[in-house]
Structure formats: C-alpha cells, structure tokens
Amino acid sequence: MDKYIVSAFHQVCRDASPAEAHYVSLYANEPFYGGPEEGGWWGQDVVLIAYQEFSTREAAEAAKTAVEKLATELTAESKKEFGDHCLREMEWLEERGLDSDFLPEPDGETEYFVEIEEKPGTQVSFGCRHYE
C-alpha cells in the first residue's frame, strides 16, 4: 500500500523529492551485572542520549565528527570514574578486612558512540535482566 501511495504522489507532483532526514544520535552502552548465576553474567542496555536533525548528509557528517570527539571524552571520563569507584571500594574493604565478595559486583563503565540515522533511536535495546 505504501509504495502505491508514494507512486501516486509522484504522479501528481512530478518534481517531488523523497522525504529524507539525517539525525546525528549520541548513544550510551550501559553495562549491568546480571547476577552470580553460572559464575556471574553481564548484560548491556543501549540508550539514546540525544539527537539532532540535519537537512543534508554532509551537515550530519560534519556534526558527527564533532560529536564523536565528545563521545570519546565521555567514554574516557566514564572509564576513569569507574576505576576510581572500584579503587574506593577496594580500599573500604581492605580497611575493614572484608573479602571482595562482600560488596555487589559493579556494573561497569559506560561507552558512548555516535550514529547517523534516518530515524533517531534505532540502536536502542535493553538487555535481559535474568540469566538465560
């Protein structure tokens, strides 16, 4: 049905252009610890952080380059924060003479990435919260 409508539209409007959109989308891979089953398992959610529409592919490509720099900085910051968090937990456990199993497993560091899409949010996914 959709192809028929588009074809009919182009018969009426012979100079029509196809509808195009170019979105630069910033995503985050957010890991999570699922549980201790089978020695522990992790999952990952892919979350849309923000997006911007551009009228041309060229403009979107230029913006993507700048946003990729931001994504790299955010990923490095997340890695550092995760390392600092783990160090604080290890020091806290050591001060109290506790084993590392006393605290829950940390989720992990967030990684950021950028996509150019025709529709924002196509990469979004949520990991399974139970062991399979």
Buried (B, 14 or more C-beta within 10 A) or exposed (E): EEEEEEEEEEEEEEEEEEEEEBBBBBBBBBBBBBBEEEEEBEBBBBBBEEBBEBEEEEBBEEBBEEBBEEBEEBBEEBBEEBEEEBEEBEEEBEEEEEEEEEEEBEBBBBBBBBBBBEEBBEBEEEBEEEEE
